Amino acid sequence: MRISDFWRLMDDEFGAGYSRVLSSSLSLAGVGGRTADEALASGINPRDVWLAMCDVQDVPAERRLGRDIKPSPS
């Protein structure tokens, strides 16, 4: 997963403003008690950070891959 995918998932799930608050202030047990920002800065895989965020925030399994975007009609 790319960092841009991580931020897209964060923004889709929590909103653009709140996702930044969560990433800078919420300690994630799944990445050693770091915040998402700290974990990403230290080189932890964005997918692992995303899954740790999902665990702490109780994101249901069906939303962990992101929202479904319907293709536009051609």
Residue pairs with C-beta under 8 A, 6 or more apart in sequence:
1 45
1 46
1 47
1 50
2 46
3 40
3 46
5 46
6 40
6 46
6 47
6 49
6 50
7 19
8 66
9 50
9 66
10 19
10 22
10 23
10 36
10 50
10 53
11 19
12 66
12 67
13 19
13 57
13 59
13 63
13 66
14 22
14 57
22 36
22 53
22 57
23 35
23 36
23 37
23 53
24 35
24 36
24 37
25 35
26 35
26 36
26 53
26 56
26 57
27 33
27 34
27 35
28 34
28 35
28 36
28 39
28 49
28 52
28 53
28 55
28 56
29 52
29 55
29 56
30 48
30 51
30 52
30 55
30 56
31 39
31 44
31 48
31 49
31 52
32 39
34 42
34 44
36 49
36 52
36 53
39 48
39 49
39 52
40 46
40 49
50 64
51 64
53 59
54 64
